[in-house]
Amino acid sequence: MRKIILLVVLFTLTGCSVLIASQMMGNASNETTLKRETARSIGKGISPDQVKISNIDRGAYNVSWVAKTPKGKFSCSADDMVHRVNCLK
């Protein structure tokens, strides 16, 4: 019985750690960051202020979104930390 209780406690603590870590990483894909990285990815003189973000879809290992800019509408995606951004018109 003692082993079962220890396993339950261990799994509970591990689950809490994973949730906390995923919340912390989720901050990397906030709207401000997505605007900045979209502007950087598209280039061509677009500033983050000119980017409007919608349809954000956060997965476990990636994030995707739609960006509207003066240069058109783009479908963008990146890894969970928004390091490798790819935007297609």
mmCIF file as gemmi writes it, N, C-alpha and C atoms, coordinates in Angstrom:
data_model
loop_
_atom_site.group_PDB
_atom_site.id
_atom_site.type_symbol
_atom_site.label_atom_id
_atom_site.label_alt_id
_atom_site.label_comp_id
_atom_site.label_asym_id
_atom_site.label_entity_id
_atom_site.label_seq_id
_atom_site.pdbx_PDB_ins_code
_atom_site.Cartn_x
_atom_site.Cartn_y
_atom_site.Cartn_z
_atom_site.occupancy
_atom_site.B_iso_or_equiv
_atom_site.pdbx_formal_charge
_atom_site.auth_seq_id
_atom_site.auth_asym_id
_atom_site.pdbx_PDB_model_num
ATOM 1 N N . MET Axp A 1 ? 0.822 -1.188 0 1 0 ? 1 A 1
ATOM 2 C CA . MET Axp A 1 ? 0 0 0 1 0 ? 1 A 1
ATOM 3 C C . MET Axp A 1 ? 0.873 1.261 0 1 0 ? 1 A 1
ATOM 4 N N . ARG Axp A 2 ? 1.962 1.211 0.741 1 0 ? 2 A 1
ATOM 5 C CA . ARG Axp A 2 ? 2.865 2.357 0.824 1 0 ? 2 A 1
ATOM 6 C C . ARG Axp A 2 ? 3.457 2.693 -0.546 1 0 ? 2 A 1
ATOM 7 N N . LYS Axp A 3 ? 3.807 1.637 -1.325 1 0 ? 3 A 1
ATOM 8 C CA . LYS Axp A 3 ? 4.371 1.856 -2.656 1 0 ? 3 A 1
ATOM 9 C C . LYS Axp A 3 ? 3.352 2.511 -3.582 1 0 ? 3 A 1
ATOM 10 N N . ILE Axp A 4 ? 2.109 2.113 -3.466 1 0 ? 4 A 1
ATOM 11 C CA . ILE Axp A 4 ? 1.065 2.695 -4.3 1 0 ? 4 A 1
ATOM 12 C C . ILE Axp A 4 ? 0.89 4.171 -3.981 1 0 ? 4 A 1
ATOM 13 N N . ILE Axp A 5 ? 0.877 4.512 -2.712 1 0 ? 5 A 1
ATOM 14 C CA . ILE Axp A 5 ? 0.733 5.916 -2.31 1 0 ? 5 A 1
ATOM 15 C C . ILE Axp A 5 ? 1.922 6.738 -2.822 1 0 ? 5 A 1
ATOM 16 N N . LEU Axp A 6 ? 3.132 6.195 -2.705 1 0 ? 6 A 1
ATOM 17 C CA . LEU Axp A 6 ? 4.311 6.898 -3.204 1 0 ? 6 A 1
ATOM 18 C C . LEU Axp A 6 ? 4.232 7.116 -4.715 1 0 ? 6 A 1
ATOM 19 N N . LEU Axp A 7 ? 3.769 6.108 -5.444 1 0 ? 7 A 1
ATOM 20 C CA . LEU Axp A 7 ? 3.631 6.253 -6.889 1 0 ? 7 A 1
ATOM 21 C C . LEU Axp A 7 ? 2.594 7.314 -7.248 1 0 ? 7 A 1
ATOM 22 N N . VAL Axp A 8 ? 1.488 7.347 -6.536 1 0 ? 8 A 1
ATOM 23 C CA . VAL Axp A 8 ? 0.454 8.347 -6.792 1 0 ? 8 A 1
ATOM 24 C C . VAL Axp A 8 ? 1.005 9.749 -6.541 1 0 ? 8 A 1
ATOM 25 N N . VAL Axp A 9 ? 1.716 9.927 -5.453 1 0 ? 9 A 1
ATOM 26 C CA . VAL Axp A 9 ? 2.311 11.226 -5.134 1 0 ? 9 A 1
ATOM 27 C C . VAL Axp A 9 ? 3.334 11.618 -6.201 1 0 ? 9 A 1
ATOM 28 N N . LEU Axp A 10 ? 4.163 10.661 -6.603 1 0 ? 10 A 1
ATOM 29 C CA . LEU Axp A 10 ? 5.179 10.93 -7.621 1 0 ? 10 A 1
ATOM 30 C C . LEU Axp A 10 ? 4.537 11.353 -8.943 1 0 ? 10 A 1
ATOM 31 N N . PHE Axp A 11 ? 3.518 10.634 -9.396 1 0 ? 11 A 1
ATOM 32 C CA . PHE Axp A 11 ? 2.842 10.979 -10.649 1 0 ? 11 A 1
ATOM 33 C C . PHE Axp A 11 ? 2.132 12.322 -10.545 1 0 ? 11 A 1
ATOM 34 N N . THR Axp A 12 ? 1.572 12.625 -9.394 1 0 ? 12 A 1
ATOM 35 C CA . THR Axp A 12 ? 0.9 13.915 -9.203 1 0 ? 12 A 1
ATOM 36 C C . THR Axp A 12 ? 1.904 15.06 -9.302 1 0 ? 12 A 1
ATOM 37 N N . LEU Axp A 13 ? 3.037 14.928 -8.632 1 0 ? 13 A 1
ATOM 38 C CA . LEU Axp A 13 ? 4.063 15.97 -8.681 1 0 ? 13 A 1
ATOM 39 C C . LEU Axp A 13 ? 4.64 16.124 -10.081 1 0 ? 13 A 1
ATOM 40 N N . THR Axp A 14 ? 4.844 15.017 -10.774 1 0 ? 14 A 1
ATOM 41 C CA . THR Axp A 14 ? 5.359 15.071 -12.139 1 0 ? 14 A 1
ATOM 42 C C . THR Axp A 14 ? 4.362 15.772 -13.044 1 0 ? 14 A 1
ATOM 43 N N . GLY Axp A 15 ? 3.093 15.454 -12.91 1 0 ? 15 A 1
ATOM 44 C CA . GLY Axp A 15 ? 2.057 16.099 -13.716 1 0 ? 15 A 1
ATOM 45 C C . GLY Axp A 15 ? 1.996 17.589 -13.466 1 0 ? 15 A 1
ATOM 46 N N . CYS Axp A 16 ? 2.112 18.004 -12.216 1 0 ? 16 A 1
ATOM 47 C CA . CYS Axp A 16 ? 2.098 19.432 -11.885 1 0 ? 16 A 1
ATOM 48 C C . CYS Axp A 16 ? 3.306 20.139 -12.495 1 0 ? 16 A 1
ATOM 49 N N . SER Axp A 17 ? 4.455 19.499 -12.464 1 0 ? 17 A 1
ATOM 50 C CA . SER Axp A 17 ? 5.658 20.087 -13.044 1 0 ? 17 A 1
ATOM 51 C C . SER Axp A 17 ? 5.51 20.288 -14.544 1 0 ? 17 A 1
ATOM 52 N N . VAL Axp A 18 ? 4.919 19.306 -15.208 1 0 ? 18 A 1
ATOM 53 C CA . VAL Axp A 18 ? 4.718 19.416 -16.649 1 0 ? 18 A 1
ATOM 54 C C . VAL Axp A 18 ? 3.753 20.56 -16.969 1 0 ? 18 A 1
ATOM 55 N N . LEU Axp A 19 ? 2.688 20.694 -16.205 1 0 ? 19 A 1
ATOM 56 C CA . LEU Axp A 19 ? 1.732 21.774 -16.44 1 0 ? 19 A 1
ATOM 57 C C . LEU Axp A 19 ? 2.362 23.143 -16.236 1 0 ? 19 A 1
ATOM 58 N N . ILE Axp A 20 ? 3.141 23.284 -15.196 1 0 ? 20 A 1
ATOM 59 C CA . ILE Axp A 20 ? 3.803 24.56 -14.923 1 0 ? 20 A 1
ATOM 60 C C . ILE Axp A 20 ? 4.782 24.894 -16.044 1 0 ? 20 A 1
ATOM 61 N N . ALA Axp A 21 ? 5.557 23.91 -16.48 1 0 ? 21 A 1
ATOM 62 C CA . ALA Axp A 21 ? 6.525 24.142 -17.554 1 0 ? 21 A 1
ATOM 63 C C . ALA Axp A 21 ? 5.819 24.521 -18.851 1 0 ? 21 A 1
ATOM 64 N N . SER Axp A 22 ? 4.707 23.86 -19.157 1 0 ? 22 A 1
ATOM 65 C CA . SER Axp A 22 ? 4.003 24.179 -20.396 1 0 ? 22 A 1
ATOM 66 C C . SER Axp A 22 ? 3.396 25.579 -20.333 1 0 ? 22 A 1
ATOM 67 N N . GLN Axp A 23 ? 2.949 26.021 -19.16 1 0 ? 23 A 1
ATOM 68 C CA . GLN Axp A 23 ? 2.429 27.376 -19.025 1 0 ? 23 A 1
ATOM 69 C C . GLN Axp A 23 ? 3.537 28.401 -19.221 1 0 ? 23 A 1
ATOM 70 N N . MET Axp A 24 ? 4.714 28.113 -18.697 1 0 ? 24 A 1
ATOM 71 C CA . MET Axp A 24 ? 5.829 29.032 -18.846 1 0 ? 24 A 1
ATOM 72 C C . MET Axp A 24 ? 6.248 29.123 -20.311 1 0 ? 24 A 1
ATOM 73 N N . MET Axp A 25 ? 6.273 27.996 -21.013 1 0 ? 25 A 1
ATOM 74 C CA . MET Axp A 25 ? 6.648 28.012 -22.418 1 0 ? 25 A 1
ATOM 75 C C . MET Axp A 25 ? 5.561 28.651 -23.259 1 0 ? 25 A 1
ATOM 76 N N . GLY Axp A 26 ? 4.314 28.56 -22.845 1 0 ? 26 A 1
ATOM 77 C CA . GLY Axp A 26 ? 3.223 29.175 -23.584 1 0 ? 26 A 1
ATOM 78 C C . GLY Axp A 26 ? 3.384 30.676 -23.7 1 0 ? 26 A 1
ATOM 79 N N . ASN Axp A 27 ? 4.091 31.277 -22.764 1 0 ? 27 A 1
ATOM 80 C CA . ASN Axp A 27 ? 4.32 32.714 -22.815 1 0 ? 27 A 1
ATOM 81 C C . ASN Axp A 27 ? 5.186 33.117 -24.004 1 0 ? 27 A 1
ATOM 82 N N . ALA Axp A 28 ? 5.959 32.179 -24.537 1 0 ? 28 A 1
ATOM 83 C CA . ALA Axp A 28 ? 6.797 32.493 -25.694 1 0 ? 28 A 1
ATOM 84 C C . ALA Axp A 28 ? 5.955 32.806 -26.915 1 0 ? 28 A 1
ATOM 85 N N . SER Axp A 29 ? 4.758 32.251 -26.97 1 0 ? 29 A 1
ATOM 86 C CA . SER Axp A 29 ? 3.917 32.478 -28.151 1 0 ? 29 A 1
ATOM 87 C C . SER Axp A 29 ? 2.795 33.468 -27.871 1 0 ? 29 A 1
ATOM 88 N N . ASN Axp A 30 ? 3.081 34.485 -27.076 1 0 ? 30 A 1
ATOM 89 C CA . ASN Axp A 30 ? 2.058 35.506 -26.845 1 0 ? 30 A 1
ATOM 90 C C . ASN Axp A 30 ? 1.925 36.382 -28.087 1 0 ? 30 A 1
ATOM 91 N N . GLU Axp A 31 ? 0.879 37.186 -28.14 1 0 ? 31 A 1
ATOM 92 C CA . GLU Axp A 31 ? 0.576 37.959 -29.346 1 0 ? 31 A 1
ATOM 93 C C . GLU Axp A 31 ? 1.693 38.939 -29.71 1 0 ? 31 A 1
ATOM 94 N N . THR Axp A 32 ? 2.302 39.551 -28.725 1 0 ? 32 A 1
ATOM 95 C CA . THR Axp A 32 ? 3.391 40.5 -28.982 1 0 ? 32 A 1
ATOM 96 C C . THR Axp A 32 ? 4.562 39.797 -29.669 1 0 ? 32 A 1
ATOM 97 N N . THR Axp A 33 ? 4.921 38.632 -29.17 1 0 ? 33 A 1
ATOM 98 C CA . THR Axp A 33 ? 6.019 37.867 -29.763 1 0 ? 33 A 1
ATOM 99 C C . THR Axp A 33 ? 5.667 37.421 -31.18 1 0 ? 33 A 1
ATOM 100 N N . LEU Axp A 34 ? 4.426 36.966 -31.366 1 0 ? 34 A 1
ATOM 101 C CA . LEU Axp A 34 ? 4.013 36.525 -32.699 1 0 ? 34 A 1
ATOM 102 C C . LEU Axp A 34 ? 4.057 37.675 -33.703 1 0 ? 34 A 1
ATOM 103 N N . LYS Axp A 35 ? 3.637 38.861 -33.289 1 0 ? 35 A 1
ATOM 104 C CA . LYS Axp A 35 ? 3.705 40.027 -34.174 1 0 ? 35 A 1
ATOM 105 C C . LYS Axp A 35 ? 5.149 40.34 -34.552 1 0 ? 35 A 1
ATOM 106 N N . ARG Axp A 36 ? 6.025 40.358 -33.572 1 0 ? 36 A 1
ATOM 107 C CA . ARG Axp A 36 ? 7.431 40.675 -33.807 1 0 ? 36 A 1
ATOM 108 C C . ARG Axp A 36 ? 8.082 39.649 -34.735 1 0 ? 36 A 1
ATOM 109 N N . GLU Axp A 37 ? 7.844 38.364 -34.461 1 0 ? 37 A 1
ATOM 110 C CA . GLU Axp A 37 ? 8.482 37.321 -35.266 1 0 ? 37 A 1
ATOM 111 C C . GLU Axp A 37 ? 7.871 37.22 -36.654 1 0 ? 37 A 1
ATOM 112 N N . THR Axp A 38 ? 6.584 37.549 -36.795 1 0 ? 38 A 1
ATOM 113 C CA . THR Axp A 38 ? 5.963 37.586 -38.117 1 0 ? 38 A 1
ATOM 114 C C . THR Axp A 38 ? 6.603 38.687 -38.947 1 0 ? 38 A 1
ATOM 115 N N . ALA Axp A 39 ? 6.729 39.873 -38.378 1 0 ? 39 A 1
ATOM 116 C CA . ALA Axp A 39 ? 7.355 40.995 -39.093 1 0 ? 39 A 1
ATOM 117 C C . ALA Axp A 39 ? 8.79 40.647 -39.487 1 0 ? 39 A 1
ATOM 118 N N . ARG Axp A 40 ? 9.507 39.999 -38.598 1 0 ? 40 A 1
ATOM 119 C CA . ARG Axp A 40 ? 10.892 39.613 -38.875 1 0 ? 40 A 1
ATOM 120 C C . ARG Axp A 40 ? 10.935 38.574 -40.008 1 0 ? 40 A 1
ATOM 121 N N . SER Axp A 41 ? 10.007 37.621 -39.975 1 0 ? 41 A 1
ATOM 122 C CA . SER Axp A 41 ? 9.989 36.561 -40.977 1 0 ? 41 A 1
ATOM 123 C C . SER Axp A 41 ? 9.615 37.092 -42.362 1 0 ? 41 A 1
ATOM 124 N N . ILE Axp A 42 ? 8.613 37.948 -42.424 1 0 ? 42 A 1
ATOM 125 C CA . ILE Axp A 42 ? 8.146 38.485 -43.702 1 0 ? 42 A 1
ATOM 126 C C . ILE Axp A 42 ? 9.129 39.511 -44.238 1 0 ? 42 A 1
ATOM 127 N N . GLY Axp A 43 ? 9.658 40.341 -43.33 1 0 ? 43 A 1
ATOM 128 C CA . GLY Axp A 43 ? 10.609 41.379 -43.746 1 0 ? 43 A 1
ATOM 129 C C . GLY Axp A 43 ? 9.923 42.441 -44.584 1 0 ? 43 A 1
ATOM 130 N N . LYS Axp A 44 ? 10.593 42.91 -45.611 1 0 ? 44 A 1
ATOM 131 C CA . LYS Axp A 44 ? 10.033 43.875 -46.556 1 0 ? 44 A 1
ATOM 132 C C . LYS Axp A 44 ? 9.485 45.128 -45.886 1 0 ? 44 A 1
ATOM 133 N N . GLY Axp A 45 ? 10.128 45.598 -44.826 1 0 ? 45 A 1
ATOM 134 C CA . GLY Axp A 45 ? 9.742 46.852 -44.198 1 0 ? 45 A 1
ATOM 135 C C . GLY Axp A 45 ? 8.471 46.803 -43.361 1 0 ? 45 A 1
ATOM 136 N N . ILE Axp A 46 ? 8.059 45.638 -42.917 1 0 ? 46 A 1
ATOM 137 C CA . ILE Axp A 46 ? 6.861 45.531 -42.073 1 0 ? 46 A 1
ATOM 138 C C . ILE Axp A 46 ? 7.284 45.6 -40.607 1 0 ? 46 A 1
ATOM 139 N N . SER Axp A 47 ? 6.596 46.447 -39.851 1 0 ? 47 A 1
ATOM 140 C CA . SER Axp A 47 ? 6.879 46.549 -38.419 1 0 ? 47 A 1
ATOM 141 C C . SER Axp A 47 ? 5.853 45.713 -37.646 1 0 ? 47 A 1
ATOM 142 N N . PRO Axp A 48 ? 6.176 45.305 -36.425 1 0 ? 48 A 1
ATOM 143 C CA . PRO Axp A 48 ? 5.221 44.536 -35.619 1 0 ? 48 A 1
ATOM 144 C C . PRO Axp A 48 ? 3.884 45.253 -35.418 1 0 ? 48 A 1
ATOM 145 N N . ASP Axp A 49 ? 3.903 46.581 -35.399 1 0 ? 49 A 1
ATOM 146 C CA . ASP Axp A 49 ? 2.661 47.348 -35.224 1 0 ? 49 A 1
ATOM 147 C C . ASP Axp A 49 ? 1.71 47.197 -36.407 1 0 ? 49 A 1
ATOM 148 N N . GLN Axp A 50 ? 2.228 46.801 -37.552 1 0 ? 50 A 1
ATOM 149 C CA . GLN Axp A 50 ? 1.409 46.646 -38.747 1 0 ? 50 A 1
ATOM 150 C C . GLN Axp A 50 ? 0.825 45.237 -38.889 1 0 ? 50 A 1
ATOM 151 N N . VAL Axp A 51 ? 1.142 44.357 -37.964 1 0 ? 51 A 1
ATOM 152 C CA . VAL Axp A 51 ? 0.717 42.952 -38.035 1 0 ? 51 A 1
ATOM 153 C C . VAL Axp A 51 ? -0.476 42.73 -37.114 1 0 ? 51 A 1
ATOM 154 N N . LYS Axp A 52 ? -1.523 42.121 -37.662 1 0 ? 52 A 1
ATOM 155 C CA . LYS Axp A 52 ? -2.686 41.725 -36.865 1 0 ? 52 A 1
ATOM 156 C C . LYS Axp A 52 ? -2.729 40.207 -36.832 1 0 ? 52 A 1
ATOM 157 N N . ILE Axp A 53 ? -2.783 39.66 -35.622 1 0 ? 53 A 1
ATOM 158 C CA . ILE Axp A 53 ? -2.721 38.214 -35.409 1 0 ? 53 A 1
ATOM 159 C C . ILE Axp A 53 ? -4.113 37.676 -35.101 1 0 ? 53 A 1
ATOM 160 N N . SER Axp A 54 ? -4.444 36.515 -35.682 1 0 ? 54 A 1
ATOM 161 C CA . SER Axp A 54 ? -5.704 35.84 -35.365 1 0 ? 54 A 1
ATOM 162 C C . SER Axp A 54 ? -5.498 34.322 -35.47 1 0 ? 54 A 1
ATOM 163 N N . ASN Axp A 55 ? -6.489 33.584 -35.038 1 0 ? 55 A 1
ATOM 164 C CA . ASN Axp A 55 ? -6.515 32.113 -35.152 1 0 ? 55 A 1
ATOM 165 C C . ASN Axp A 55 ? -5.26 31.445 -34.59 1 0 ? 55 A 1
ATOM 166 N N . ILE Axp A 56 ? -4.832 31.853 -33.406 1 0 ? 56 A 1
ATOM 167 C CA . ILE Axp A 56 ? -3.663 31.244 -32.778 1 0 ? 56 A 1
ATOM 168 C C . ILE Axp A 56 ? -4.027 29.832 -32.338 1 0 ? 56 A 1
ATOM 169 N N . ASP Axp A 57 ? -3.208 28.862 -32.746 1 0 ? 57 A 1
ATOM 170 C CA . ASP Axp A 57 ? -3.412 27.459 -32.385 1 0 ? 57 A 1
ATOM 171 C C . ASP Axp A 57 ? -2.118 26.928 -31.782 1 0 ? 57 A 1
ATOM 172 N N . ARG Axp A 58 ? -2.121 26.766 -30.464 1 0 ? 58 A 1
ATOM 173 C CA . ARG Axp A 58 ? -0.925 26.308 -29.763 1 0 ? 58 A 1
ATOM 174 C C . ARG Axp A 58 ? -0.986 24.799 -29.567 1 0 ? 58 A 1
ATOM 175 N N . GLY Axp A 59 ? 0.016 24.109 -30.084 1 0 ? 59 A 1
ATOM 176 C CA . GLY Axp A 59 ? 0.147 22.675 -29.876 1 0 ? 59 A 1
ATOM 177 C C . GLY Axp A 59 ? 1.223 22.403 -28.838 1 0 ? 59 A 1
ATOM 178 N N . ALA Axp A 60 ? 1.505 21.151 -28.616 1 0 ? 60 A 1
ATOM 179 C CA . ALA Axp A 60 ? 2.526 20.782 -27.628 1 0 ? 60 A 1
ATOM 180 C C . ALA Axp A 60 ? 3.922 21.199 -28.09 1 0 ? 60 A 1
ATOM 181 N N . TYR Axp A 61 ? 4.175 21.127 -29.388 1 0 ? 61 A 1
ATOM 182 C CA . TYR Axp A 61 ? 5.514 21.405 -29.9 1 0 ? 61 A 1
ATOM 183 C C . TYR Axp A 61 ? 5.561 22.506 -30.947 1 0 ? 61 A 1
ATOM 184 N N . ASN Axp A 62 ? 4.416 23.107 -31.247 1 0 ? 62 A 1
ATOM 185 C CA . ASN Axp A 62 ? 4.394 24.158 -32.261 1 0 ? 62 A 1
ATOM 186 C C . ASN Axp A 62 ? 3.239 25.11 -32.031 1 0 ? 62 A 1
ATOM 187 N N . VAL Axp A 63 ? 3.243 26.178 -32.787 1 0 ? 63 A 1
ATOM 188 C CA . VAL Axp A 63 ? 2.166 27.167 -32.74 1 0 ? 63 A 1
ATOM 189 C C . VAL Axp A 63 ? 1.928 27.636 -34.177 1 0 ? 63 A 1
ATOM 190 N N . SER Axp A 64 ? 0.677 27.865 -34.531 1 0 ? 64 A 1
ATOM 191 C CA . SER Axp A 64 ? 0.354 28.402 -35.845 1 0 ? 64 A 1
ATOM 192 C C . SER Axp A 64 ? -0.622 29.554 -35.673 1 0 ? 64 A 1
ATOM 193 N N . TRP Axp A 65 ? -0.637 30.465 -36.65 1 0 ? 65 A 1
ATOM 194 C CA . TRP Axp A 65 ? -1.498 31.64 -36.569 1 0 ? 65 A 1
ATOM 195 C C . TRP Axp A 65 ? -1.669 32.248 -37.957 1 0 ? 65 A 1
ATOM 196 N N . VAL Axp A 66 ? -2.619 33.137 -38.064 1 0 ? 66 A 1
ATOM 197 C CA . VAL Axp A 66 ? -2.844 33.891 -39.294 1 0 ? 66 A 1
ATOM 198 C C . VAL Axp A 66 ? -2.434 35.331 -39.012 1 0 ? 66 A 1
ATOM 199 N N . ALA Axp A 67 ? -1.693 35.911 -39.95 1 0 ? 67 A 1
ATOM 200 C CA . ALA Axp A 67 ? -1.226 37.296 -39.801 1 0 ? 67 A 1
ATOM 201 C C . ALA Axp A 67 ? -1.705 38.123 -40.984 1 0 ? 67 A 1
ATOM 202 N N . LYS Axp A 68 ? -2.335 39.249 -40.687 1 0 ? 68 A 1
ATOM 203 C CA . LYS Axp A 68 ? -2.723 40.2 -41.733 1 0 ? 68 A 1
ATOM 204 C C . LYS Axp A 68 ? -1.776 41.384 -41.649 1 0 ? 68 A 1
ATOM 205 N N . THR Axp A 69 ? -1.202 41.726 -42.799 1 0 ? 69 A 1
ATOM 206 C CA . THR Axp A 69 ? -0.236 42.819 -42.873 1 0 ? 69 A 1
ATOM 207 C C . THR Axp A 69 ? -0.571 43.683 -44.098 1 0 ? 69 A 1
ATOM 208 N N . PRO Axp A 70 ? 0.077 44.837 -44.245 1 0 ? 70 A 1
ATOM 209 C CA . PRO Axp A 70 ? -0.123 45.638 -45.456 1 0 ? 70 A 1
ATOM 210 C C . PRO Axp A 70 ? 0.316 44.895 -46.724 1 0 ? 70 A 1
ATOM 211 N N . LYS Axp A 71 ? 1.168 43.876 -46.582 1 0 ? 71 A 1
ATOM 212 C CA . LYS Axp A 71 ? 1.652 43.089 -47.721 1 0 ? 71 A 1
ATOM 213 C C . LYS Axp A 71 ? 0.748 41.897 -48.028 1 0 ? 71 A 1
ATOM 214 N N . GLY Axp A 72 ? -0.321 41.699 -47.241 1 0 ? 72 A 1
ATOM 215 C CA . GLY Axp A 72 ? -1.24 40.596 -47.478 1 0 ? 72 A 1
ATOM 216 C C . GLY Axp A 72 ? -1.467 39.737 -46.247 1 0 ? 72 A 1
ATOM 217 N N . LYS Axp A 73 ? -2.169 38.632 -46.464 1 0 ? 73 A 1
ATOM 218 C CA . LYS Axp A 73 ? -2.508 37.695 -45.396 1 0 ? 73 A 1
ATOM 219 C C . LYS Axp A 73 ? -1.546 36.511 -45.461 1 0 ? 73 A 1
ATOM 220 N N . PHE Axp A 74 ? -1.017 36.123 -44.299 1 0 ? 74 A 1
ATOM 221 C CA . PHE Axp A 74 ? -0.031 35.055 -44.229 1 0 ? 74 A 1
ATOM 222 C C . PHE Axp A 74 ? -0.476 33.983 -43.243 1 0 ? 74 A 1
ATOM 223 N N . SER Axp A 75 ? -0.175 32.746 -43.578 1 0 ? 75 A 1
ATOM 224 C CA . SER Axp A 75 ? -0.359 31.622 -42.667 1 0 ? 75 A 1
ATOM 225 C C . SER Axp A 75 ? 1.014 31.31 -42.086 1 0 ? 75 A 1
ATOM 226 N N . CYS Axp A 76 ? 1.143 31.421 -40.773 1 0 ? 76 A 1
ATOM 227 C CA . CYS Axp A 76 ? 2.453 31.278 -40.136 1 0 ? 76 A 1
ATOM 228 C C . CYS Axp A 76 ? 2.468 30.104 -39.163 1 0 ? 76 A 1
ATOM 229 N N . SER Axp A 77 ? 3.653 29.576 -38.954 1 0 ? 77 A 1
ATOM 230 C CA . SER Axp A 77 ? 3.841 28.515 -37.954 1 0 ? 77 A 1
ATOM 231 C C . SER Axp A 77 ? 5.258 28.62 -37.406 1 0 ? 77 A 1
ATOM 232 N N . ALA Axp A 78 ? 5.448 28.03 -36.236 1 0 ? 78 A 1
ATOM 233 C CA . ALA Axp A 78 ? 6.767 28.052 -35.6 1 0 ? 78 A 1
ATOM 234 C C . ALA Axp A 78 ? 6.845 26.939 -34.57 1 0 ? 78 A 1
ATOM 235 N N . ASP Axp A 79 ? 8.057 26.706 -34.067 1 0 ? 79 A 1
ATOM 236 C CA . ASP Axp A 79 ? 8.191 25.765 -32.963 1 0 ? 79 A 1
ATOM 237 C C . ASP Axp A 79 ? 7.596 26.388 -31.705 1 0 ? 79 A 1
ATOM 238 N N . ASP Axp A 80 ? 7.502 25.616 -30.639 1 0 ? 80 A 1
ATOM 239 C CA . ASP Axp A 80 ? 6.82 26.081 -29.429 1 0 ? 80 A 1
ATOM 240 C C . ASP Axp A 80 ? 7.465 27.296 -28.778 1 0 ? 80 A 1
ATOM 241 N N . MET Axp A 81 ? 8.734 27.545 -29.052 1 0 ? 81 A 1
ATOM 242 C CA . MET Axp A 81 ? 9.414 28.709 -28.488 1 0 ? 81 A 1
ATOM 243 C C . MET Axp A 81 ? 9.491 29.861 -29.489 1 0 ? 81 A 1
ATOM 244 N N . VAL Axp A 82 ? 8.83 29.716 -30.621 1 0 ? 82 A 1
ATOM 245 C CA . VAL Axp A 82 ? 8.766 30.717 -31.691 1 0 ? 82 A 1
ATOM 246 C C . VAL Axp A 82 ? 10.158 31.11 -32.172 1 0 ? 82 A 1
ATOM 247 N N . HIS Axp A 83 ? 10.998 30.096 -32.388 1 0 ? 83 A 1
ATOM 248 C CA . HIS Axp A 83 ? 12.337 30.35 -32.911 1 0 ? 83 A 1
ATOM 249 C C . HIS Axp A 83 ? 12.394 30.183 -34.424 1 0 ? 83 A 1
ATOM 250 N N . ARG Axp A 84 ? 11.755 29.139 -34.931 1 0 ? 84 A 1
ATOM 251 C CA . ARG Axp A 84 ? 11.79 28.876 -36.375 1 0 ? 84 A 1
ATOM 252 C C . ARG Axp A 84 ? 10.424 29.242 -36.959 1 0 ? 84 A 1
ATOM 253 N N . VAL Axp A 85 ? 10.314 30.451 -37.457 1 0 ? 85 A 1
ATOM 254 C CA . VAL Axp A 85 ? 9.048 30.96 -37.98 1 0 ? 85 A 1
ATOM 255 C C . VAL Axp A 85 ? 9.017 30.804 -39.489 1 0 ? 85 A 1
ATOM 256 N N . ASN Axp A 86 ? 7.878 30.327 -39.99 1 0 ? 86 A 1
ATOM 257 C CA . ASN Axp A 86 ? 7.673 30.196 -41.425 1 0 ? 86 A 1
ATOM 258 C C . ASN Axp A 86 ? 6.317 30.809 -41.76 1 0 ? 86 A 1
ATOM 259 N N . CYS Axp A 87 ? 6.304 31.826 -42.599 1 0 ? 87 A 1
ATOM 260 C CA . CYS Axp A 87 ? 5.061 32.485 -43.011 1 0 ? 87 A 1
ATOM 261 C C . CYS Axp A 87 ? 4.903 32.378 -44.522 1 0 ? 87 A 1
ATOM 262 N N . LEU Axp A 88 ? 3.738 31.878 -44.944 1 0 ? 88 A 1
ATOM 263 C CA . LEU Axp A 88 ? 3.433 31.744 -46.364 1 0 ? 88 A 1
ATOM 264 C C . LEU Axp A 88 ? 2.231 32.576 -46.729 1 0 ? 88 A 1
ATOM 265 N N . LYS Axp A 89 ? 2.319 33.279 -47.831 1 0 ? 89 A 1
ATOM 266 C CA . LYS Axp A 89 ? 1.236 34.137 -48.297 1 0 ? 89 A 1
ATOM 267 C C . LYS Axp A 89 ? 0.11 33.285 -48.869 1 0 ? 89 A 1
